[in-house]
Amino acid sequence: MKLLQRWLENADSPQVILDLGCGKGSFDYRAACPAGTVVIGADSDFPSLQAAGSLLGVCSDGIALPFHQDSFDLIICHNSLEHFRDARAVVREIARILKPSGRLYVAVPDGRSFSDRLYRFLLTGGGHFQQFTFQSLVLLVEAETGLRLAAWQRLYSSFNYVDRRTFLPAPLGAHPGPLPRRMRWVGMLP
C-alpha cells in the first residue's frame, strides 16, 4: 500500500484512475491525489456506488467495462479481483483500458491463509470466487497484461469480519438473516 500511496502522491499531473470493484471506495482519494485527478469507481453493486461520495460511480461488471482503450493511468483492484467469477477475463479487460504507461495495483487475500479459509467457511464463501496464491496472481497478471511485477508487499489480514460490531446478528428462525447461521456465535463475543 505504501507503493500505491507513493504513486498517488508523486504524480506529476492529474491522473485518470479506476477503482475496479470499489464498493464504497478503496481509499480517501481526495487526500492522496493531485488536484484535477479524476477517480472513477466501477462496481456491480449499485447501492455501494451510491454511498461512494468521493468517486464518480459506474455500475458495471469487470468483464465489459464501458471505457475506451487506453483510458486509465492507474487501475486499482483493492481486495476485489477475488470477487470476480472470471478473473482472467477481468484482467484482460484491465489490459485493454490501461494506458501503455499505466500502472496496476492489486491486493488480494492469500487463498492459502488461515484467515481466508476461515472467512470462506464462516461466510459460506463470502463472495470470493478466486483463491489466489502469490505465484498464481503474478502469473495471471503478467500473462494477460504484459506488465511485470514492480513491487510487492505482504499485507496481514485482520479478522474484522468476526467483529460483532460490523454486522447485525442473524435472527432466529428459518430465514438466516444478513449472515449465515454459523456466524451467530460471533454475537456472543465481547
C-alpha positions, 0 to 999 in steps of 0.5 A: 500500500505504501507503493500505491500511496507513493504513486498517488502522491508523486504524480506529476499531473492529474491522473485518470484512475479506476477503482475496479470493484470499489464498493464504497471506495478503496481509499480517501482519494481526495487526500492522496491525489493531485488536484484535477485527478479524476477517480472513477469507481466501477462496481456491480453493486449499485447501492455501494456506488451510491454511498461512494461520495468521493468517486464518480460511480459506474455500475458495471461488471469487470468483464465489459467495462464501458471505457475506451482503450487506453483510458486509465493511468492507474487501475486499482483492484483493492481486495476485489479481483477475488470477487470476480467469477472470471478473473482472467477475463477481468484482467484482460479487460484491465489490459485493454483500458490501461494506458501503455504507461499505466500502472496496476495495483492489486491486493488480494487475500492469500487463498492459502491463509488461515484467515481466508479459509476461515472467512470462506467457511464462516461466510459460506464463501463470502463472495470470493470466487478466486483463491489466489496464491502469490505465484498464481496472481503474478502469473495471471497478471503478467500473462494477460497484461504484459506488465511485470511485477514492480513491487510487492508487499505482504499485507496481514489480514485482520479478522474484522469480519468476526467483529460483532460490531460490523454486522447485525446478528442473524435472527432466529428462525428459518430465514438466516438473516444478513449472515449465515447461521454459523456466524451467530456465535460471533454475537456472543463475543465481547 
